[in-house]
Amino acid sequence: MAVKDYYKVQGDSVTRVKQFCPRCGPGTFLADHKNRLACGKCGYTEFKK
C-alpha cells in the first residue's frame, strides 16, 4: 500500500483513513480485514460487530 491509502487530503487539512494501534501508538496502523482490525506488529485485534 502507498501513503495515499492511509491519508486523505481535503483542502488544507489531512485526515487519517485508518486507525492507529492503541498499543504501538502513532505511526502503526491497524489492518482492516472483513471481520476485524489487526496490528501486524504486536498482534492486537479488535473484532467488528
C-alpha positions in Angstrom: 0.0 0.0 0.0 1.1 3.5 -0.6 0.9 6.6 1.7 -2.1 7.8 -0.3 -4.1 4.9 1.0 -3.5 5.9 4.7 -4.3 9.6 4.5 -7.0 11.8 2.8 -6.3 15.4 1.8 -9.2 17.8 1.8 -8.3 21.3 1.0 -5.7 22.4 3.6 -6.4 19.5 6.0 -5.1 16.0 6.2 -7.1 13.2 7.9 -6.2 9.6 8.7 -8.2 6.9 6.9 -7.1 4.0 9.1 -6.8 3.8 12.9 -3.6 3.7 14.8 -2.8 0.7 17.1 -3.5 1.6 20.7 -0.6 -0.5 22.0 2.1 0.6 19.4 1.0 4.2 19.2 1.0 6.7 16.4 2.6 5.5 13.2 1.4 1.9 13.3 -1.9 1.4 11.5 -4.4 -1.4 12.1 -5.1 -3.6 9.0 -8.8 -3.6 8.0 -10.0 -7.2 7.5 -13.5 -8.4 6.8 -14.4 -9.1 10.4 -11.6 -7.5 12.4 -8.9 -4.8 12.8 -5.5 -6.2 13.4 -1.9 -4.9 14.1 0.8 -6.7 12.3 3.5 -5.5 14.7 2.1 -6.6 18.1 -0.9 -8.8 17.2 -3.5 -6.5 18.8 -7.0 -7.4 17.4 -10.4 -5.7 17.6 -13.4 -7.6 16.2 -16.1 -5.7 14.2 -19.7 -6.0 15.3 
